[in-house]
Amino acid sequence: MYRFFITFSYDGKNYVGWQIQPNGMSVQQALQQSLSTILRQEVEVVGAGRTDAGVHAREMTAHFDWEGDPFALDDLVYKLNNFLPKDISISTIREVRPDAHARFSAISRTYTYYVTTVKNPFIHEYSYRLFFQPDIEAMNKLCEILKEYTDFTSFSRLHTDVKTNNCRIEYGRWEKKGGLYQFTIRADRFLRNMVRAIVGTLLEAGRGRLDEQGFRRIIEARNRSVAGESAPGHALFLEKVIYPDNIWL
């Protein structure tokens, strides 16, 4: 049995998310069907995590197992890129240790979220337009508070199948670049809807409606209903998934 990690990117606009669902095409389904067709054998792919409908990935990872004849990895990358739709692109396929897991072996994940205050036809599909100027300093003060906590139930989608809502946030910061605001956050793991819920809540601080004490109360309440609304998915990007060096063969 051989295990391989696939690194790829996708535009999530036309998908119901990463995970296979009955209500539409998912990225997982598109990749799995293409891989199975090319290898002429049913292949299951397991992703590093679940991205919601409309969310994009600049660098996503998934693994699959193979028991058949050897194949050239570069050749498989070429064939997959010719077979997959134009909004999914394979970067590399690498062999890993048999016990390596795309989801559970990851040691960190980085997301970015893009907000704009200007009308721009070239970025509107990949950024969330605001009709106020957010206070970036106020939002960044709350980003530092995020690193003090581990239980993020208040920013998690309800009724998920995870065993714990604990995460370790290593980094979170807003940067302004012209009329575009970029929020970058890195953690060992993220809960369903977590980044979008955090963004929506931080934007309340950006409007002057939430201070540091109020933000702490939201986190400590462990109650999704007290946090802000989730920001739209179309402006969220999975940037990178990091793994320990010892998994690669």
N, C-alpha and C positions, 0 to 999 in steps of 0.2 A: 504493500500500500504506500503510495506516494501522496504527499500533500503539497499544494501549491497556493501561494498568495498572489492574487490579482490586484494590481493598483490601477485605478481608473478614475475618470472624472465624468460628470454628467450635469446637464441642465435639467432641473427638475420640473420645468414648466408643464410638460405633458404627462407627468406621472402622478400616481396617487401616493407616492412615497417610495421608500426603499422596499418595504416588505410586501410580499404577495398578498393581495386582497381580492375579494370577489367583485368589487365595484369598479374595477378599471385596471389598466396596465401599470405595473410597478417596475422599478429598475431591476429588482431581483429577478422578476419573471423574464424580462427582456434578456438579461445576461444569461440566465439559466437555460432558456430555450436556445439561444445562439450557441452556447458552449455544447449543449447536448447534441445539436444538429451537426456541428463540425466534428465532434469526437465520435458521433454515431453510437452514443450510449447515454442513458439518463444520468445526468450530473446534477448534484445539488450544490448550490453556492450558499455560504454563510457569511453575512456581512459583519463589519466592525461595529455596527449599530443601526438604529432605525432613524431615517430622516423622514420628516412629515411631508405631506403633499406640497409640491411646489418648491421645496428646499433643494438647493444645489450642492454639489461637491466638487471641489477642485482636486482633492485627492482622497478617495475612498479606498478601502481595502476589503477584500472578501477572500475566502479560501474554498478550495474544492479538493476532493480526493480522487485518485486515479489508480486503477489496478491493471489497466491494459498495456499495450505496447508503448515503448518510449516514443516521445515526439519532440521536435525542436521547438523550444519555447518561443523564439523569435518568430518562427513560422506561424505558431498559434496566435500570437499577438496580431500579426498581419492579417490572418484570416478572420479573426474576431472583429477587427476594425472595419474590414470590408463587409462583414455580415450585419453588424449592429447598426441601429439607426444613427443618424448624424449627431444626435444629442448625447451619445455615450461614446467615450473614447478610452481605449485601453492604453496604459503607459508601459507596464511591465508585468511579466509573470515570472515568479521566482520560486524555486523549491525551498521548503522549510522543513523543520523537524516534524515528525508525525504527530507530536503532541502540541504543536503550536496552534493557536486558535485566533481567528481574526478578531473576535470580540473579546475573549477573556485574557488573551496575552497582551493586549494593548496597555501601555503604561500612561499614555496621555492622548487627549484629543483637543484640537483647536478649532474654534468656530469664529467667523466674523459676521457682523451684521451691519448693513449699510443704510444710513438715513440721509435724506437730502432736504434742503429747504428751498431749492430752486426747481423750476419746471424744466426738465431736460428730456427730450424724446429718446435720447440714446441710452439713458440709464433707468428710465422709469420701470422697466420690467425687473430690475435687479436692485432696487432701492425703495425704501419706504419714505414717502414725501410727508414732511411736517409743514404745518402752517404757522409755526412759531420758531423763534430762535432758541434752541435748548441751551441751558446753562451747563456747559461741559465740565466746569470745575465742580459743581454740585454733584453731578453724576459720578465723577471720578472719586469723590470722597466716599460715596456709597460702595463703589467697586472695592475699595480697601476693606470695607466691613465684610464683604462676601468671604474674604479669605479667613475670617475669624470663626466661621461656622462650618459645620459638616452636614447637618440635616436640612435638606432643601425641599421638604414636603410642600411648603407654601408655593413652590414654583413647579410642581409636578402635576402632570395630568392625572386625574382621578382614576381609580380602579385599574391600575396597571398591574402586571404580573411580576414585578421586581420584588426581591426579598428585603431590600433596604433602600432608603432614600438618602443615604449618606454619600457624599462626594467631597473630594478635596480640590478646591479651586486654587490653582497656582498663580493665575494671572487674570486680570480683568482691567481694561482701560479703554476710554474713548479718545479718539484723535480727530481733529478737524483738518480737512484738506479742501480749502475753498468752500464751496457750498455743500460738501459731502462730509458726513460724520461716520467714522468707522469704529465700531465696537469690537474688540478682540477679547476672547475669553478662552482660557486653557484649564483643563481639569483632568483628573484621572478617569472620570466617567461623567455622563450627563443623564438626567432623567428625561422621560418623554416630555416634550414641550418646554423643557427647562430654560433654554437660552431665550426663546421667544417671550416667556413669562418674565424673565429677568429684565430683558430689554424694555418691555412694556411698563414695568414697575420703575425702572431707572428713568424713563422718559417723564414719569410723574414728577420726579425730582427736578428734571430739566425744565419743567414748567413752573417750578416753585411750589408744588403742591405736596411735597414729601421731604421731610428732613431726616437726619441721621437716626434720631430716636424712633421716628415712625417706621423707618426701614428695619430697624432691629426688632420692633414689635411684630412686623409682618413675618420675618424669618422665624422668630421664636414662637409664633402662633401655630406653626405647622398646619396651616389651613389655606388651601388654594383660594378660597373665596375672598380672603383679605388682601391678596396681592393685586397688582394691576392687570389689565387685559393683555393677552398675548399679542405681540407684534406680528404682522403678517409674515407668512413663510417665504414669500418670493424674494425677500431681501437677505435671507440667511444662507451662508455658505459653510460647509464643512471644509476646513482648509487642509488639515493634516492629521494622520493617526500615527503615533510613534510606538515602536516595538523595541524590546531589548535586542541587542546585537546577536545574542547567542541562538536566536531561533533560525537564522539563515544558514542554508547549506551551500 
